[in-house]
Amino acid sequence: MSKQVIEIQIYEYDSQEEMNKEKQKKENQQKEKIHHNVLKASLLEIEGEKRTIREWADLFGISITTLRNRIESGWDKSKLHLPPGSIRHTNPPRKKISA
């Protein structure tokens, strides 16, 4: 039988005011995180036309994940629209290691 370790954090506040400040701080951090995610949904410009990644993915008929992966992998913007599997990536030959 394995034992589970549970980590518990106990916060002690001297006053209700300190507790409220801590709660407000956490809420602000969450808002900043949401704001950061909204910024990630910025526009992508291809051939002078700006759209969100979701809009481009819908237009190209590919998933958002596929499009994001292509962008993060450094694909040329002119090839982002190609269907999955249409580009064959060739790796350089492996070096032989002599024993």
N, C-alpha and C positions, 0 to 999 in steps of 0.2 A: 504494500500500500504506500503510495507516495504522498508526501505532505505538500500542501500548497502554502506558499509564503505570501502573505497579504501585507502590503505596505499601507500604513494609515498615517495621514498627516493630521496633526491636531493643532489648530490655531487658537491662541489665546489672545483676546483683545482686552485692553484696559477699559474700553468704553464702546458704546453703541456707535459712536462717531467713527472710531477707528475701523470697526467692522464695515460700516457703510463706505468708508474711503477705499477699503480693500475690494469690496464688491464693485464699486464704481471703476476702479483701476482694471479689474478683470473684464468688465463690460467694454471699456474703452479699447483694451487689447483685442477683444473679439471684433469690435467695429473696425479696427485697423486691419485686421486679417481679412475681413469681408471686403474692405476698400481695396486691399492689395489684389484680391481675386478679381474684382471688377476691372482693375487696371490690366490684369492679364488678358482680359477679353478685348484688348485693344484691336485696332483695325490693322489689317494686312493689306498692303498695296501691291497689286499685280497689274502691270501694264497701265498704270495711271488710275486704276479703279480701286477704291477702298471699300472693303467689306470686313465683317467679323469672320473669324475662323469657322464658325458654325455656318455662316452664309456661303463661304467658299466651299466647304465640304459638301453642303447640299447641292450647290451648283455643279461640282465635279462628280457627284454621285459616289463619294467615298466617306468613310467614317471620320469623325472629328479626331479620333485617336490616331488614325493613319496619317491625316494631314499634319497634326501636331508633331508626330514622330518624324515625318519627312522634314518639317521646318527645323526641328531641333537637331537633325542629322546633317543639316546643311545642304539639302537638295536645292538645285537651281529652281528659281520660281517658275521658269518656263516648263518644268517637268512635274510640278506638283499635282497637276490634274490627271496624270496618267493612271490607268486602273492598276490595282495591286498585282504584282507579279509581271508587269510589262517590262521592267528593267532588270537585267541580269547584272549583278555586281560580281566582278571577278577579283579574286584575292591574288596577291602575288604568290609565286610558288614558295613553299616552305623551304627553309634551309635544312640541308641534311646535316645531322649531328653525327660525327664519327666517334666511335667508342674508343 
